[in-house]
Amino acid sequence: MNYNELKVQVLGLFESTKELDSFKIRQLLATEETLKLTDKAVEMALLRYWRQGLLSRTRRAGRFQYALTERGLARKEWLLKNG
């Protein structure tokens, strides 16, 4: 897997106003036949992207809800253009 491939896949799941919980993100990524990721790998990727400021997160009902930040949107657009 290319260095930014997972980042493009994860950020691509989000629309500017859409929130997704970690379980839904794992489900959506599981439908990608080219990606074979463990739950732990997805959780660590989400943690990294949150720390990088690409995603915001809030805890609701025992799960983190993630949303794309402005920085994340800019990064997603840059990666898609230059990828």
Residue pairs with C-beta under 8 A, 6 or more apart in sequence:
1 35
4 79
4 83
6 35
6 37
6 45
7 45
7 49
7 54
7 75
7 79
8 76
8 79
8 80
8 83
9 29
9 32
9 35
10 25
10 29
10 42
10 45
10 46
10 49
11 49
11 54
11 68
11 72
11 75
11 76
11 79
12 76
12 80
13 20
13 25
13 28
13 29
14 20
14 55
14 66
14 67
14 68
14 72
14 76
15 68
16 68
16 73
17 67
18 67
18 68
19 65
19 66
19 67
20 28
20 65
20 66
20 67
21 60
21 63
21 64
21 65
21 66
22 42
22 43
22 46
22 63
22 64
22 66
23 63
25 42
25 46
25 66
26 37
26 39
26 42
29 35
29 37
29 42
30 37
46 55
46 57
46 64
46 66
49 55
49 72
50 56
50 57
50 66
52 71
53 69
53 71
53 72
54 68
54 69
54 71
54 72
54 75
55 66
55 67
55 68
55 69
55 72
56 66
56 67
56 68
56 69
57 64
57 65
57 66
57 67
58 64
58 65
59 65
68 76
